[in-house]
Amino acid sequence: MERKIELHESHPRYLSLLAREKLVTGFKRGIVASEGLIAHGRGECFDYLLGERTIQSSRDAINVASAALLLANYPIISINGNVTALCVDQICRLNRSLENSAVEINLFYYTKEREKLISEEFKKYGLTRLFGIDPNNLESIPELESNRRLVDRDGISKADVVFVPLEDGDRTIALKRLNKKVITVDLNPLSRTALTSDITIVDNIVRVIPQLIERVEFHRKHSSEADLNDLLESFDNLDGLKKALEVMKSKQVPLQ
Ligand code: ATP
């Protein structure tokens, strides 16, 4: 029998439970891999320590990420099953607001069926072209194993900036070797992805994307190219990771 859970906004874990529900639904529909559920659990643990909110250093990273995306000649947003289940609508909005970007799929646990389901999901939200699905258009990143090494000739291959939320370390390192500027969202400030990327946003993707869209729209209206370059130049990624870790370490057991 189909399980039916009622979520109430008054529940202290409401947003966290909502995200779980989206992932479980995505899993049942074949969009999320079983390993994706475990990866989400790892993220939740760090989110708990952050207080399930966007901390100042992550707000700064979001601001800088919006500058990097606006300055890019050809930014690509790389997506997977978890990203689709959690925020397909917001990713499509971000892509529209960037104007010169495109979306590319890359699955750690690849199946043709999952790729098709994700592609259909993006179509529902108005995306007309998803890169990474035409086998004739894929080429290999050297030194990376299996299907993870594939990138689209007209997508990531040509991109100067790649936004890879919820990515694994090997692929992030490989993208850096290709000289891409890499922006990521990762709740774990100690992951290889967090440490290797140029701009790491230590926050939950469901909170990040709406703020990123807001910043892109703000800077498009109010900032010059020089302002955006200044933002990028003054950014220190490792400092942001240290600040996120400090917030996590400062959690105390509440005293009676
Ligand atoms: P790495 O290979 O980079 O060292 P990893 O082995 O933890 O790290 P994965 O398991 O492939 O990498 O990636 C999952 C990462 O995504 C985890 O670091 C987890 O903290 C993060 N994550 C999971 N769910 C979310 C979410 N909703 N928002 C932001 N980050 C998330």
Boltz pocket constraint, residues with backbone or C-beta under 6 A from the ligand:
constraints:
  - pocket:
      binder: B
      contacts: [[A, 39], [A, 40], [A, 41], [A, 42], [A, 43], [A, 44], [A, 46], [A, 86], [A, 166], [A, 167], [A, 168], [A, 169], [A, 170], [A, 185], [A, 186], [A, 187], [A, 188], [A, 190], [A, 191], [A, 192], [A, 193], [A, 194], [A, 203], [A, 204], [A, 205], [A, 206]]
      max_distance: 6.0
